[in-house]
Amino acid sequence: MNIAAKSLEAAEGRSFEDAAHFDVMIVGAGISGIDAAYHLQQDHPERSFAMLERQATFGGTWRTHTYPGIRSDSDLHTFGFSWKPWKKKAIAEAPLILDYLDQAMTEQDLHRHVRYGHELLSADWDSDAARWTLHVRRLVDGREIDVTCNFLWMCQGYYEHREGYTPQWEGMEDFEGTIVHPQTWPDDLDLTDKTVVVIGSGATAATLIPAVAGKCRHATMLQRSPTWFAPRPTNDEFQQTLASLELDDDVYHDIMRRRVLKMQQEIVRRSFEEPEALGEELLAAARAHLGPDYPLERDFKPSYRPWRQRLALIPDGDMFQAIRRGEASVVTAKIKRFEAKGIRLDDGSLLEADVIVTATGFNLLPLGGAEFRVDGETVRLPEQWLHNGIMITGLPNLAWTFGYLRTSWTMRADLVAAFVSRLLSHMDAKGVRSVTPALREEDRQMEPRPWIDPENFNAGYIMRGHALMPRQGDRGPWVNTQNYYEERESLPAADLEDGTLVYR
Ligand SMILES: Cc1cc2nc3c(=O)[nH]c(=O)nc-3n(C[C@H](O)[C@H](O)[C@H](O)COP(=O)(O)OP(=O)(O)OC[C@H]3O[C@@H](n4cnc5c(N)ncnc54)[C@H](O)[C@@H]3O)c2cc1C
């Protein structure tokens, strides 16, 4: 039986009417929600919990995206869970990731906790009762139901799953071919003999180009400006040697994770301290695939330092190889407008296309698009402050799992889970029912800064989302560093009695 059918079967008939109150409600059954549920179950087996998920099955991102070749852009040793060894190739396609998540949920008996096809619309906190009432829409019949919980753990990811971000270009309606966004890829799109133009040069474009090259007439990556890519051999000697030693799976997984983290730490350090040398190495790796005559400076040398956006790994340089074979190419130019037969570029030339893929990113959706009210008052997120990048001022008993953008997402999901677990134990020990982050007297004059420092990370969806998100400050616990190597020390040691958490 396939995974989706299994999930739906597990979910069948399971709604919230049978048990309307839970100690903890986890929103989202993607990689973060599954991780949260695992840790909660391990550390607080006495607490009842459920997971509510809008989609018909688990997996989140790995279910939503079905475009050709869909795969991770970081290694699965660190993108996978700390508690479930990953034994396959480092960069993995969505079906492998979904299979891994399915196994993890089965082993931990998590499937039965998820209510699929349930969307959180809004949440009301009642200070007297110290509980959230969640207003949830059941997608199967459109009915709205209320469920309550003491603690709300938002693991809903960061973007609108139903629709990707497509900029509006002049003349789009004149184009006679098909325009698709990778996030809503039509099952029946046949690219045979089609000229395909992919707009964008992020990880999605780098995945799509080699996946469709050779299967369509020609594939072009149209980019406004270049992106850094890191070709990486899938035939990893270190991994093979390790595998041949017949180590316990846990030991193998642990060594692989440590190695990846060490290598990434070194790349991050170099991206700040010696960006030119690092850039030259990346260019040399690209040159090895593309040959000596390729105009690398034009297409693959960005103006920003490496790692300011996620450095996309390309297994065996497959995108470069497709270019070298002549099945794909890159055009670095600005779009003037769409026309009937393709895209008119700034230099006046026409880039012909039958299919245009807008690999232009996401629409950021703070906290799953739900509205939050506390004692009847709406809480406006942009007026609030992030506490350790996990909790939010003004919102009691609520944690939010937002992972890392450079290091694998799940490395932070684990740290967040440990923090929440410790907080719940601390509340038990104090005998309190609620915790709310609040500024101390000395924090009140802090200059608000965007939730993620644009100097540090400037991906489009992050930049577009600044005005929608809570802010960060200039001192702990109000900073959101997005730095694994700092937070692996600071989060486990975070003081829960530093005056920034108000307990009742
Ligand atoms: C194509 C692609 C490739 C990526 N590759 C990597 C990678 O290699 N490494 C890496 O570290 N990161 C990668 N990322 C980032 C990736 O999104 C995260 O790492 C991770 O999958 C996010 O998991 P999540 O569970 O937090 O969120 P999601 O995967 O977004 O899952 C959230 C779930 O919550 C549900 N939900 C949202 N709102 C509501 C609501 N109101 N009510 C009910 N349910 C709701 C959604 O339906 C969804 O199933 C990639 C992202 C994309 C899009």
The ligand as a Tripos MOL2 file, in Angstrom:
@<TRIPOS>MOLECULE
LIG
   53    58     1     0     0
SMALL
NO_CHARGES

@<TRIPOS>ATOM
      1 C1         11.6910   22.1490   -2.5150 C.3       1 LIG1
      2 C2         12.2760   22.3690   -1.1720 C.ar      1 LIG1
      3 C3         13.4540   21.7370   -0.7990 C.ar      1 LIG1
      4 C4         13.9880   21.9470    0.4620 C.ar      1 LIG1
      5 N1         15.1350   21.3030    0.7910 N.ar      1 LIG1
      6 C5         15.6570   21.4760    2.0130 C.ar      1 LIG1
      7 C6         16.8590   20.8040    2.3910 C.ar      1 LIG1
      8 O1         17.4370   20.0510    1.6370 O.2       1 LIG1
      9 N2         17.3450   21.0270    3.6220 N.ar      1 LIG1
     10 C7         16.7410   21.8630    4.5000 C.ar      1 LIG1
     11 O2         17.2330   22.0340    5.6070 O.2       1 LIG1
     12 N3         15.5880   22.5040    4.1730 N.ar      1 LIG1
     13 C8         15.0460   22.3450    2.9610 C.ar      1 LIG1
     14 N4         13.8980   23.0080    2.6190 N.ar      1 LIG1
     15 C9         13.2290   23.8450    3.5800 C.3       1 LIG1
     16 C10        12.0650   22.9730    4.0970 C.3       1 LIG1
     17 O3         10.8480   23.5750    3.8830 O.3       1 LIG1
     18 C11        12.2460   22.6110    5.5190 C.3       1 LIG1
     19 O4         13.5310   22.1710    5.7660 O.3       1 LIG1
     20 C12        11.2880   21.5600    6.0680 C.3       1 LIG1
     21 O5         10.8320   20.5910    5.1780 O.3       1 LIG1
     22 C13        10.1640   22.2840    6.6610 C.3       1 LIG1
     23 O6          9.4720   21.3670    7.4440 O.3       1 LIG1
     24 P1          8.3050   21.8530    8.3670 P.3       1 LIG1
     25 O7          7.6790   20.6360    8.9370 O.co2     1 LIG1
     26 O8          8.7840   22.8730    9.3310 O.co2     1 LIG1
     27 O9          7.3220   22.6430    7.3930 O.3       1 LIG1
     28 P2          6.5120   22.1310    6.1360 P.3       1 LIG1
     29 O10         7.2220   21.0790    5.4090 O.co2     1 LIG1
     30 O11         6.1170   23.3660    5.4130 O.co2     1 LIG1
     31 O12         5.2330   21.4540    6.7790 O.3       1 LIG1
     32 C14         4.2960   22.2140    7.4970 C.3       1 LIG1
     33 C15         2.9850   21.4810    7.5090 C.3       1 LIG1
     34 O13         2.0630   22.2600    8.2750 O.3       1 LIG1
     35 C16         0.8120   22.2700    7.6100 C.3       1 LIG1
     36 N5          0.0860   23.5020    7.9500 N.ar      1 LIG1
     37 C17         0.4630   24.7800    7.6780 C.ar      1 LIG1
     38 N6         -0.4530   25.6470    8.1370 N.ar      1 LIG1
     39 C18        -1.4410   24.9060    8.7020 C.ar      1 LIG1
     40 C19        -2.6710   25.2400    9.3280 C.ar      1 LIG1
     41 N7         -3.0770   26.5170    9.4850 N.pl3     1 LIG1
     42 N8         -3.4520   24.2270    9.7710 N.ar      1 LIG1
     43 C20        -3.0640   22.9270    9.6260 C.ar      1 LIG1
     44 N9         -1.9100   22.5620    9.0470 N.ar      1 LIG1
     45 C21        -1.1010   23.5450    8.5860 C.ar      1 LIG1
     46 C22         1.1500   22.2140    6.1410 C.3       1 LIG1
     47 O14         0.0700   21.6610    5.4080 O.3       1 LIG1
     48 C23         2.3940   21.3160    6.1300 C.3       1 LIG1
     49 O15         2.0840   19.9760    5.8960 O.3       1 LIG1
     50 C24        13.3440   22.8190    1.3730 C.ar      1 LIG1
     51 C25        12.1710   23.4610    0.9840 C.ar      1 LIG1
     52 C26        11.6370   23.2420   -0.2630 C.ar      1 LIG1
     53 C27        10.3640   23.9370   -0.6260 C.3       1 LIG1
@<TRIPOS>BOND
     1     1     2 1
     2     2     3 ar
     3     2    52 ar
     4     3     4 ar
     5     4     5 ar
     6     4    50 ar
     7     5     6 ar
     8     6     7 ar
     9     6    13 1
    10     7     8 2
    11     7     9 ar
    12     9    10 ar
    13    10    11 2
    14    10    12 ar
    15    12    13 ar
    16    13    14 ar
    17    14    15 1
    18    14    50 ar
    19    15    16 1
    20    16    17 1
    21    16    18 1
    22    18    19 1
    23    18    20 1
    24    20    21 1
    25    20    22 1
    26    22    23 1
    27    23    24 1
    28    24    25 2
    29    24    26 1
    30    24    27 1
    31    27    28 1
    32    28    29 2
    33    28    30 1
    34    28    31 1
    35    31    32 1
    36    32    33 1
    37    33    34 1
    38    33    48 1
    39    34    35 1
    40    35    36 1
    41    35    46 1
    42    36    37 ar
    43    36    45 ar
    44    37    38 ar
    45    38    39 ar
    46    39    40 ar
    47    39    45 ar
    48    40    41 1
    49    40    42 ar
    50    42    43 ar
    51    43    44 ar
    52    44    45 ar
    53    46    47 1
    54    46    48 1
    55    48    49 1
    56    50    51 ar
    57    51    52 ar
    58    52    53 1
@<TRIPOS>SUBSTRUCTURE
     1 LIG1         1 GROUP 0 **** ****
